[in-house]
Amino acid sequence: LPVTPDCFSYLGYALLLTDHGDQILENCLKNVQLNSGVLNHQKVVYVRELDWTHPWPPKVSSDLATQERFSWSSSELEEVQKASLLLAADVIYSDDLTDALFGILERIMSQGSEKVLYLALEKRYNFSLDDLDVVANGYLNFRSYLKDDSECEGHELGSLPCFMGKCIDVAEIPQYVGGYDRGDDVELWEIRYSKGKL
C-alpha cells in the first residue's frame, strides 16, 4: 500500500485499519479502495479512528443514523477482544505518544484472546540539548516498556503484568521492494503482553 495506517488488526473476518485525523483516515480509505483488487474479497476492511490519547475502548454511537464515518461499532470492539494479531509501523517517534500507545496496547492486549503485536520501526535521531548529542530518545523510551521472557517470568516480575519483546532479525526476511535500503536502524519487534499472576 502506498500510504499505511499506524496500526491494523486482523479479526479473522475483517481488517481494522486505525489512525487519527480525518485527512489521514481518508488516505487510508483511498488506499483500501485502490488496492481492493489485490485484497482477499472474503475479508472486509474497516478504517477506524483510534486516538491513543483517549481511553480504550472508544465511544460507540448507539444511533446508526448519527454514527460518524470512522467511528467504532460495538460489534467491532467485541471483535478486537477476539483478535490475535496486531500490526503497527512507524509509530515510535515521540515519548508522549509512545506512552499513550503502550497505555492503549495494555488495555487491548490484556482483554480477550492472547494477542501478538508485530511492530516495525526506524530509529529517529535528533539532537538533544539535555544530552548535547544526537540520540534516539523515542527509541529508548520504547525499549523501556519491553522486557525479555526471563525478566517477565522471573520471581520478582512474574506476578506483574509486562510487555515481552523480541527483536526479529530483518536480514532473515526477504526484501521484495527494490530501491530501498533498510539500513541498520530498521527493526521489527514481536511483542506479547503477560497479564501476570494474581
C-alpha positions as CSV (number, residue, x, y, z in Angstrom):
1,L,0.0,0.0,0.0
2,P,1.4,3.4,-0.8
3,V,0.3,5.0,2.4
4,T,-0.1,2.8,5.5
5,P,-2.1,3.5,8.7
6,D,-0.4,3.4,12.1
7,C,-1.9,0.1,13.1
8,F,-4.2,-2.5,12.0
9,S,-5.7,-5.6,13.5
10,Y,-6.6,-8.9,11.8
11,L,-10.0,-10.0,13.1
12,G,-10.4,-13.2,11.1
13,Y,-13.3,-11.9,9.0
14,A,-12.1,-8.3,8.8
15,L,-9.2,-6.0,9.0
16,L,-9.4,-2.8,11.1
17,L,-7.1,0.0,9.9
18,T,-6.6,2.7,12.6
19,D,-5.1,6.1,12.6
20,H,-6.0,9.6,13.9
21,G,-7.3,12.6,12.0
22,D,-9.8,12.9,9.1
23,Q,-7.3,13.6,6.4
24,I,-5.2,10.6,7.3
25,L,-8.2,8.4,7.6
26,E,-9.4,9.5,4.2
27,N,-6.0,8.5,2.8
28,C,-6.3,5.1,4.4
29,L,-9.8,4.7,2.9
30,K,-8.4,5.7,-0.6
31,N,-5.7,3.1,-0.2
32,V,-8.2,0.4,0.6
33,Q,-10.2,1.3,-2.5
34,L,-7.1,1.5,-4.7
35,N,-5.9,-1.9,-3.5
36,S,-9.3,-3.7,-3.4
37,G,-8.3,-5.7,-6.4
38,V,-5.4,-7.4,-4.6
39,L,-7.2,-7.9,-1.3
40,N,-8.9,-11.1,-0.4
41,H,-12.6,-10.4,-1.3
42,Q,-13.8,-12.5,1.7
43,K,-12.2,-10.0,4.1
44,V,-13.8,-6.8,4.9
45,V,-11.6,-3.8,5.6
46,Y,-12.8,-1.1,8.0
47,V,-11.0,2.3,8.6
48,R,-11.5,3.5,12.2
49,E,-10.2,6.4,14.2
50,L,-8.0,5.5,17.2
51,D,-6.6,8.3,19.2
52,W,-4.1,6.9,21.7
53,T,-4.5,9.9,24.0
54,H,-8.2,8.9,24.6
55,P,-9.1,5.9,26.8
56,W,-9.9,2.5,25.3
57,P,-12.5,1.5,24.3
58,P,-13.5,4.4,22.1
59,K,-17.1,5.7,22.5
60,V,-19.7,3.9,20.4
61,S,-22.7,5.7,19.0
62,S,-25.9,3.7,19.6
63,D,-27.7,5.7,16.9
64,L,-26.5,4.4,13.5
65,A,-28.0,7.4,11.7
66,T,-25.7,9.8,13.6
67,Q,-22.7,7.5,13.7
68,E,-19.6,9.2,12.2
69,R,-17.8,7.8,9.2
70,F,-14.7,6.5,11.1
71,S,-16.4,5.6,14.5
72,W,-16.5,2.2,16.0
73,S,-19.5,-0.1,16.4
74,S,-20.0,-2.2,19.5
75,S,-19.5,-5.4,17.4
76,E,-16.1,-4.2,16.2
77,L,-15.0,-3.6,19.7
78,E,-16.1,-7.1,20.6
79,E,-14.1,-8.5,17.7
80,V,-11.0,-6.6,18.9
81,Q,-11.1,-8.7,22.0
82,K,-11.1,-11.9,19.8
83,A,-8.2,-10.6,17.6
84,S,-4.9,-12.4,17.8
85,L,-2.7,-10.3,15.5
86,L,-1.9,-6.6,15.8
87,L,0.4,-4.8,13.4
88,A,2.0,-1.4,13.7
89,A,4.6,0.6,11.7
90,D,6.4,3.9,12.2
91,V,4.7,4.7,15.5
92,I,7.7,5.3,17.7
93,Y,8.9,8.9,17.5
94,S,7.6,10.9,20.4
95,D,7.8,9.9,24.1
96,D,4.3,11.2,24.9
97,L,2.8,9.3,22.0
98,T,4.8,6.1,22.8
99,D,3.5,6.3,26.4
100,A,-0.1,6.7,25.1
101,L,0.4,3.8,22.6
102,F,1.5,1.4,25.3
103,G,-1.4,2.6,27.5
104,I,-3.8,1.6,24.7
105,L,-1.9,-1.6,24.0
106,E,-2.1,-2.7,27.6
107,R,-5.9,-2.3,27.6
108,I,-6.3,-4.1,24.2
109,M,-3.9,-6.9,24.8
110,S,-5.0,-7.6,28.4
111,Q,-8.6,-8.3,27.3
112,G,-9.9,-11.3,25.4
113,S,-7.8,-13.7,23.5
114,E,-4.0,-13.7,23.6
115,K,-2.6,-11.3,21.1
116,V,0.8,-10.7,19.4
117,L,1.9,-7.4,18.1
118,Y,4.4,-7.0,15.3
119,L,5.8,-3.5,15.3
120,A,8.2,-2.1,12.6
121,L,10.2,1.0,13.4
122,E,13.1,3.0,12.2
123,K,15.1,4.8,14.9
124,R,14.7,8.5,14.7
125,Y,17.7,10.5,15.7
126,N,17.6,14.1,17.0
127,F,20.0,16.5,18.6
128,S,19.2,16.6,22.3
129,L,20.0,19.7,24.3
130,D,19.9,17.6,27.5
131,D,22.5,15.2,26.2
132,L,24.3,17.6,23.9
133,D,24.4,14.8,21.4
134,V,22.4,13.1,18.6
135,V,20.2,10.5,20.3
136,A,17.2,8.3,19.6
137,N,15.2,9.3,22.6
138,G,11.9,7.9,21.3
139,Y,13.5,4.6,20.8
140,L,15.0,4.5,24.3
141,N,11.5,5.2,25.7
142,F,10.0,2.4,23.6
143,R,12.7,-0.1,24.8
144,S,11.9,0.9,28.4
145,Y,8.5,-0.8,28.0
146,L,9.9,-4.1,26.9
147,K,11.2,-7.0,29.0
148,D,12.7,-10.2,27.7
149,D,11.0,-13.6,28.6
150,S,13.2,-14.3,31.5
151,E,12.6,-10.9,33.1
152,C,8.8,-11.3,32.9
153,E,8.9,-14.9,34.2
154,G,11.4,-14.1,36.9
155,H,10.5,-14.3,40.6
156,E,10.1,-10.5,41.1
157,L,8.3,-9.7,37.9
158,G,6.3,-12.9,37.4
159,S,3.3,-11.5,39.3
160,L,3.3,-8.2,37.5
161,P,1.9,-7.5,34.0
162,C,4.6,-6.7,31.4
163,F,5.3,-6.4,27.7
164,M,7.7,-9.1,26.4
165,G,9.6,-8.0,23.3
166,K,11.8,-9.9,20.9
167,C,13.7,-8.2,18.1
168,I,13.4,-10.1,14.8
169,D,16.5,-10.2,12.6
170,V,15.2,-8.3,9.5
171,A,18.1,-9.7,7.4
172,E,16.3,-13.1,7.6
173,I,13.2,-11.6,5.9
174,P,13.3,-11.4,2.1
175,Q,13.0,-7.9,0.7
176,Y,10.7,-7.7,-2.3
177,V,10.8,-3.9,-2.9
178,G,13.8,-2.7,-4.7
179,G,15.5,0.7,-4.3
180,Y,15.1,0.8,-0.6
181,D,17.9,0.3,1.8
182,R,16.7,-1.0,5.2
183,G,19.8,0.3,7.0
184,D,20.8,-0.7,10.5
185,D,18.1,1.4,12.2
186,V,15.1,-0.5,10.9
187,E,13.8,-3.0,13.4
188,L,10.9,-5.5,13.6
189,W,9.6,-6.4,17.1
190,E,7.4,-9.3,18.2
191,I,5.6,-8.1,21.4
192,R,3.4,-10.1,23.7
193,Y,1.6,-9.0,26.9
194,S,1.9,-11.1,30.0
195,K,-1.0,-10.4,32.3
196,G,0.9,-11.6,35.3
197,K,-0.3,-13.8,38.2
198,L,-2.8,-12.7,40.8
